[in-house]
Amino acid sequence: MRKKKIRRMFYFLLGILLVLIYFVGCCADFIARELLFHPSKFPKGDWNISNNIEDVSTEVSFYNTKKQLLTGRYFAYQKIVPDDTAQGSILYCHGNAGNISHLMDFAFQISRDFRCNVLIFDYAGYGKSEGKPTARNILDDGRTARNWLAAQDGISQDNVIVYGQSLGGSVAVDIAAEDGARGLIVESSFTSLGDMGRVLLPILPANYLLRERLASVEKIRKVNCPVFISHGKSDDVIPFAQGKHLFENANEPKIFYVPPSDYDYHSAPHCKEHRQKLKEFILILPD
């Protein structure tokens, strides 16, 4: 009789422990989403772009696998330089805040300077895109955008250059690792959500509780295209050590670039040297 009571007590306590673990896990995922995603919408038609950029870009839309409408802007290089031909196609995956209305000048510049067609897009819940973002779904959104760009430019999906900044770096790495890419560019990104969790919430065992880890440091080992990673030493959002560790796990050929001190903070604009290094990187990518 006593053994039965002990057994019942054991299963009761085990049940409480499992419920507690599940509850903490749900809380960890919720906290991660709250910390990770800061989408902003903007009024209909408010793109905040100048006339010359509007003339060379096209508003585009496509649906992810959840049938949510995603929106973006496509910059055709030949509209910028009519007497020249595009040398490549770049998919740009932005960070965890804002929307693509803040990236119009940037997209125009990289299209012009790198002689590439460029697609910038908003994840679900950002800008004009429908739905809500999750760590797992932004990977699907990025892949959907890559597929649109490849079809638009008449190239294979693995011939797209994927370029990600901060959170977008994890999207770019995932695409390059799983599907292949012509080249991979990562700026100021993290090794994994678990590693960032230890930085932001050291009291939670994030590696064991998060359902989606966005483990770029593991995925990048599978990337077989040339890799360019940049990270500022004074980045106060994502530690420099994570960018360096990401680079160390990448395969050759690879380049690591540290911006000069005036440009080495998170989301810093490109200095001339940074832009030149990227230009040189794109020139060496295989056809």
C-alpha positions in Angstrom: 0.0 0.0 0.0 2.8 2.3 0.9 4.6 1.6 -2.4 1.5 2.5 -4.3 1.2 5.9 -2.5 4.9 6.5 -3.2 4.4 5.6 -6.9 1.3 7.9 -7.1 3.2 10.7 -5.5 6.1 10.2 -7.8 3.9 10.4 -10.9 2.1 13.4 -9.5 5.3 15.2 -8.9 6.6 14.1 -12.4 3.4 15.5 -13.9 3.8 18.8 -12.2 7.4 19.0 -13.3 6.5 18.3 -17.0 3.7 20.9 -16.9 6.2 23.4 -15.3 8.8 22.6 -18.0 6.1 23.1 -20.7 5.0 26.3 -19.2 8.5 27.7 -18.9 9.2 26.6 -22.5 6.1 28.4 -23.7 7.1 31.5 -21.8 10.7 31.3 -23.2 9.3 31.2 -26.8 6.9 34.1 -26.0 9.8 36.1 -24.5 12.0 35.3 -27.5 9.3 36.5 -29.9 8.8 39.7 -28.0 12.6 40.4 -27.9 13.2 39.2 -31.5 10.5 40.9 -33.6 9.8 44.6 -33.7 7.8 45.0 -36.9 6.4 48.3 -38.0 3.6 49.0 -40.4 3.3 52.2 -42.5 0.2 53.9 -44.0 -0.9 52.8 -47.4 1.2 54.3 -50.1 3.7 55.8 -47.6 7.0 54.5 -49.0 9.1 57.6 -48.2 11.1 57.3 -51.4 12.4 59.9 -53.8 11.1 60.1 -57.4 14.3 58.7 -58.9 14.2 55.6 -56.8 10.5 55.1 -57.5 11.3 55.2 -61.2 13.8 52.3 -61.0 11.9 50.1 -58.5 8.7 48.1 -58.7 6.4 47.1 -55.8 6.0 43.3 -55.9 3.9 40.8 -53.9 3.9 37.0 -53.5 2.4 34.5 -51.1 4.3 32.3 -48.6 3.3 28.7 -47.9 0.8 30.0 -45.3 -0.9 31.9 -48.1 0.0 35.2 -46.4 0.7 38.1 -48.8 4.3 39.3 -48.6 5.4 42.6 -50.2 8.7 43.9 -51.4 10.5 46.2 -53.9 12.4 45.0 -56.9 15.3 47.2 -58.2 16.2 46.5 -61.8 19.8 47.4 -62.5 19.1 48.2 -66.1 16.7 50.9 -65.1 19.5 52.5 -63.1 22.2 52.1 -65.7 20.3 51.5 -69.0 23.4 50.9 -71.2 24.7 48.1 -68.9 23.6 44.5 -68.0 23.1 43.2 -64.5 25.9 40.9 -63.2 23.8 39.2 -60.6 20.7 39.0 -58.4 20.7 39.9 -54.7 18.1 39.0 -52.1 18.3 41.3 -49.1 16.9 40.0 -45.8 16.6 42.9 -43.3 16.8 42.9 -39.5 14.2 42.5 -36.8 12.9 46.1 -36.8 11.3 48.6 -39.2 10.3 47.7 -42.7 11.6 48.1 -46.3 10.5 51.7 -46.6 13.7 52.4 -44.6 15.8 50.5 -47.1 15.0 52.2 -50.4 18.2 54.3 -50.7 20.3 51.4 -49.6 18.8 49.0 -52.1 19.2 51.6 -54.9 22.9 52.0 -53.9 23.8 48.4 -53.8 22.0 47.7 -57.1 24.0 50.5 -58.7 27.3 49.8 -57.1 27.3 46.0 -57.3 25.6 45.9 -60.8 22.9 43.6 -59.6 19.1 43.4 -59.5 18.0 43.6 -55.9 14.9 42.4 -54.1 14.1 43.7 -50.6 11.0 42.3 -48.9 9.1 42.4 -45.6 8.5 39.3 -43.5 5.0 38.5 -42.4 3.8 41.3 -40.1 6.2 43.9 -41.3 5.4 46.8 -43.7 2.5 45.8 -45.9 3.0 42.0 -45.4 0.2 40.0 -43.8 0.4 37.8 -40.8 2.7 37.6 -37.8 6.4 36.8 -37.7 7.8 33.7 -36.0 11.3 32.4 -36.0 10.4 29.5 -38.1 8.2 31.4 -40.6 10.7 34.1 -41.5 12.8 31.3 -43.0 9.9 30.3 -45.2 9.3 34.0 -46.1 12.9 34.4 -47.2 12.8 31.3 -49.3 9.6 32.5 -51.0 11.2 35.8 -51.8 14.3 34.1 -53.2 12.1 31.9 -55.4 10.3 35.0 -56.8 13.6 36.7 -57.5 15.0 33.7 -59.3 11.9 33.4 -61.4 11.9 37.1 -62.2 15.5 37.1 -63.3 15.3 33.8 -65.1 18.0 32.1 -63.1 18.2 29.0 -60.9 17.4 29.5 -57.2 20.9 28.6 -56.2 22.3 31.4 -58.4 20.9 34.1 -56.1 23.3 36.0 -53.8 21.7 36.0 -50.4 22.5 39.0 -48.1 21.3 39.2 -44.5 21.7 41.8 -41.8 21.3 41.0 -38.1 18.2 38.7 -37.8 18.2 38.6 -41.6 21.6 37.0 -41.4 20.0 33.8 -40.0 17.5 33.8 -42.9 20.4 34.2 -45.5 22.5 31.5 -43.9 19.5 29.0 -43.8 18.8 29.6 -47.5 22.4 29.2 -48.5 22.9 26.1 -46.3 19.8 24.2 -47.4 19.3 25.3 -51.0 22.7 26.7 -52.1 23.5 30.2 -53.3 25.9 32.0 -55.6 27.3 33.9 -52.6 26.4 34.6 -48.9 26.8 38.0 -47.2 26.1 38.3 -43.5 26.3 41.5 -41.5 26.2 41.9 -37.7 24.4 38.6 -37.1 24.2 36.0 -34.3 25.3 32.4 -34.0 22.0 31.2 -32.6 18.9 32.3 -30.7 20.1 30.3 -27.8 23.4 32.2 -27.7 21.6 35.5 -27.9 19.2 34.2 -25.1 22.2 33.7 -22.8 23.2 37.3 -23.6 19.8 38.8 -23.0 18.3 36.4 -20.5 21.1 34.5 -18.8 18.7 33.0 -16.2 16.9 30.9 -18.8 18.4 27.8 -20.5 17.3 29.0 -23.9 19.1 26.3 -25.9 16.8 23.7 -24.3 13.5 25.6 -24.3 13.3 27.4 -27.7 11.5 25.4 -30.4 13.3 27.3 -33.2 16.9 28.0 -32.6 18.0 29.7 -35.8 21.3 28.0 -35.3 23.4 29.7 -38.0 26.6 28.6 -36.5 25.7 25.0 -37.2 24.0 25.7 -40.6 26.9 27.7 -42.0 29.1 24.6 -42.0 26.9 23.3 -44.8 27.3 26.4 -47.0 29.5 25.7 -50.0 29.5 29.1 -51.7 31.9 32.0 -51.0 31.0 33.8 -47.7 31.5 37.4 -46.6 30.9 38.2 -43.0 31.2 41.6 -41.3 30.8 42.6 -37.7 31.7 45.7 -35.7 33.8 45.4 -32.5 31.6 47.9 -30.8 28.3 46.2 -31.7 26.2 46.6 -28.5 23.3 44.5 -29.8 25.0 41.3 -31.0 28.5 40.6 -29.5 31.4 40.8 -31.9 32.5 37.3 -30.7 29.4 35.8 -32.3 30.1 37.2 -35.7 33.7 36.0 -35.4 32.6 32.5 -34.3 30.2 32.4 -37.2 33.0 33.2 -39.6 35.3 30.5 -38.0 32.7 27.8 -38.7 32.2 28.9 -42.4 34.0 27.0 -45.2 36.5 28.5 -47.5 36.5 30.7 -49.5 35.5 33.3 -46.9 36.2 36.9 -45.9 35.8 38.6 -42.5 35.6 42.4 -42.5 35.7 44.6 -39.4 34.5 48.2 -40.2 36.6 51.1 -39.0 35.8 52.5 -35.6 33.3 55.2 -36.9 31.2 52.5 -38.6 31.5 49.5 -36.3 28.2 49.7 -34.4 25.1 47.7 -35.1 23.2 48.6 -38.3 25.9 51.2 -39.2 25.9 52.5 -42.7 28.6 51.3 -45.1 31.8 53.3 -45.3 33.5 53.5 -48.7 36.0 50.7 -47.7 33.1 48.4 -46.7 31.3 49.0 -50.0 34.5 48.4 -51.9 35.2 45.1 -50.1 31.7 43.9 -50.9 32.1 45.0 -54.5 35.3 43.1 -54.9 33.7 40.0 -53.2 30.8 40.0 -55.7 33.2 40.3 -58.6 34.9 37.0 -57.7 31.7 35.0 -57.3 31.4 32.1 -59.8 29.0 32.5 -62.7 
